[in-house]
Every structure is written in C-alpha cells, then in structure tokens.
C-alpha cells in the first residue's frame, strides 16, 4: 500500500532523495532529466523525477526508497527498495538481508539470513545443498554447534552451543562442563597447577628436566637454588648456600667449602670459603679468622715466635737439642756462642770468648785458658791463651808479658829476671848458657846482684861458647872461709892455671851481693868490684893486667860453684876512656 506525504514534506524528501541519489549514482542534475521541468513530463522518463521546482533530477526507481518503482513512492522506515518494490530484507526470501540475495534449497529468510525452517517438533539443518529434518542438539552437535551448519574445527568439541578446545578450556577441561578450580590450568584436557606441575611448569607442555622441581611456574634445581632449597619456597638466610637440598654456609662447611661439593682434605678447616690448615696458617691459626701478629708463626695451631721458641726454632717443629736456645730463629748454644753468650743477643766484645755462658778472656782466664774449659794447674797463670808458670817463664816473668831480655831468665819465683844455676851443674858447658856481648870489643862492664853461698864466677872469652882453640879467663869471688877469690887462665888445650889469688870474699855469703865485672882493652885490664859501679859504695876488689888476651875479649858469661847461684839486676854498660882506674 502506497503512502503519500503532504506536498511540503514530499518536496523536502524528494529534494533530499534526488540529491543523495544523484550523488550516489553519479547522475548529474543537468543531464537528460534536466531538460524537463514538470512532473508530467519528468515522470514519463524512466529515471527522472520532479522535486516540485526547477528541472527534473536523475533517480534509480529500482533502488530509491523515496522513488521506489515510480516518482514519489516512499518505502516505510524498515523497508528497502529492491527492484522497484518496497520490501523488508529481514524476511524476504528473494531479498534476504540485502537486495537480490535469494534463499534456495528450502531455506527461508529469517532475521535477514537464509535458514532452514522448523516444523512442529522437529529441527531442520542445511546439508550444504538443501534443508533436511534433524533431531540433534545445537548445544553438543559439533557439526551444528549453536546453529545449523556451524561445524567445529578439528580437535574442538561442541559444549553448550560453542566450539571448545577441551584440552585447554578451564570451564570444559577434558569434557564439556568440567570446570577447573581457581588457580589451575587445563593442559591436554587434564587439570594442572602450572605453578608446581613439573610436566607443565609455567605453561602447558613445559616439562622440567630430570632432577628439577616446578616452583612458582619455573623449573628449579632445589638441590642448589637458595630461594627453593630442598623444596619450593624454602628461601635460605642471607650468606648461606643450598648444597644438595641442604642449607649450608660455604664459608665454613668443610664438605662444601667456597662452592658446593668442594670437600676440604682431612685435617683442614673451611675458613672464608677456602680450605685452610689452621695448624699452620698465620691468618687462621687454631681457628678461622685468628690472624697472628707480624713476626709470629702458626705452629700446631698456636701462635709461636719462631725466633725464640726452642720447639719451633726458625720453622715449625724444628726442635733445638737439649741445652740449646733459640736465638733469631737458630738453635744456639748460649754457653759458647759469642753472639749470644748466656742469652740471645748478648754479643761479646772483640777478643772475648763465651765460656759456660759467661764472657771470658781466654787469653788470661786460668779456668778457660786458650779455649773454654782449659783449666791451668795450680800456681800457673794464663798468658796469651797458654798456661804459664810465671815464676820461671822468661817471656812472662812474674806477670804476663813481662819478658826477660835474652839471655836472662825468670828467677826468684818470678820476682825478677836473671840467671840461675842449680847446684852441681856439670862443667864445662854451664857458663855458656848465659852469654853477654860487650858494647864494643874489649870494652865494657857488667853490673849484677849475685846470691851465692860459696863463690861467684864470671868468664871472659872471645867467642860465645866454650872455646877450644884459644884461651879464656875465669874470675871467682870467694863466698866463705873455705873459698878465696882468684883469676884462672884456661888454655886452648884445655889446661888451666891460677894466675892470681886474693883473700877478698863476698860480704854477704848466702845473700845478695852487688858486683861488677869490667874489661878494658885500652888499659889491658880485668877488674872485679863490689857495690854499684859509679857510686860511693863501689870498690875494686880484684884487678889483672894482660895485654895479650884482653884485646880479644868480646863476651862474658856467668858461672857458679858447688852450690846454686842466682844472678839478677844484670846490665851491660859501655865504658868511657876515663872510667878505668887502678
């Protein structure tokens, strides 16, 4: 049934329609239709309609819902103009959903779509070519899931009219309607907690390797992970490590020192992550962190000063022998070491020796003479490192270093230097062991002190020994009433005779007597005097003139009689020319 609005509305609609139709179809208003101006003449044209004023406009009467089939025919609000007829595309089998879409195979246009119609108590579904009766369920038929012809893809299942992947859908896991609890995941149709499922860790199909555990959706080695040690969520304290699922401190664990599985050798201790022998480590002596002071050593876990410890001298376990002391890291016998005498560091002065730990001068110590422990016999003195009898030693007479000039000897128990003849000393060699040379040939005298009982002997000779080829003189000063003074002449052939004799004798027989004996070739004189020559006590007691012999005299020697005689204070003097008197 056609509907015609009022002329004003009709005019407005017509203008709008023409404008839209002209723009949509690209029909220019000044085309063929533009040559006509009235409705009667415009409407007679196939695609021209008059809007009520002006020229005609070009329109498509086949599709224009305002000029559908003829000018001015307007379709209803929900209708469309299809092939010049107003129709509803929601139920038009020839124009289903849009103009020209024709339903075939028994389908009917329902709600703008070509569908199979329903008979009473039955369903119909499209086979692809025609509608057929169907007794299935849209909620479960995977070929008609939800609607006819909706075929679920391979692997999907129709659940409540929807194509569902039951291998992963949490509301239809494994089968329709099987809803999983909150927090679980559907993996291959099986409920899984991907936060802990080793076969589906974090996501379905993510399988943890052998030995790993799924913790919080991650594959974890609980034997070593510090946040999941031994089991998920077991987080270790700061500084500790996870070794074989056990919380440990690798800084101190001997079985896991520094790193898991690093086992310290037997006897070692784990200190700060390193295997340490605390019996010898100076930074960890006896226990970890016990660092020794500079200069100390760690021996059997104890702080030791190896410079002084006799059981660890120089190095640990270097034990000094009994009686030794450790000085500066060396085993020292402080009883004899000059650099450590008696105690370490006690260095002796040059020339001293260490004996039984005491600074000793072995050149003078009678208990350590020459070497430590060499004890001089009673009455001896240590001189220059040798045990000396200073009562008789001519090089150390009375005291060390007091040397008697040759040929003097040490006499009178070391009180002085002189010459001593024991009693009954055999002749003729006895005078010649103490020979003195005159200052010049045939001139000079000897001053001496004689301790004699019987007599004093002095011999004059041109040679230093018992002459065998020339004469020599012997002068004797008697010592008691039985012995008088005399001068004897000894011939080269060994014979002798008495030249002179005097009744003078020693003033102090058996005691000390100052005497002098003189030779002067200028006056061819031999003299013997008492006292000290050149003083008021001096007197001549014997004198002899012999020009043939005296000029050759060069040496004088002391002798003795039957008893022991000692000569001391012996001195050889030169003569001035004016000194000799009759």
Helices and strands as residue ranges (DSSP letters): H 7-25, G 33-35, H 39-43, E 48-49, E 57-58, E 80-82, E 85-87, E 107-110, E 113-116, E 123-126, E 131-134, E 157-159, E 162-164, E 185-187, E 190-192, E 213-215, E 218-220, E 241-243, E 246-248, E 269-271, E 274-276, E 297-299, E 302-304, E 325-327, E 330-332, E 353-355, E 358-360, E 381-383, E 386-388, E 409-411, G 412-414, E 416-421, G 429-433, E 435-437, E 443-451, E 455-461, E 472-478, E 485-490, E 496-502, E 512-520, E 525-530, E 539-545, H 547-550, E 555-560, E 565-573, G 577-579
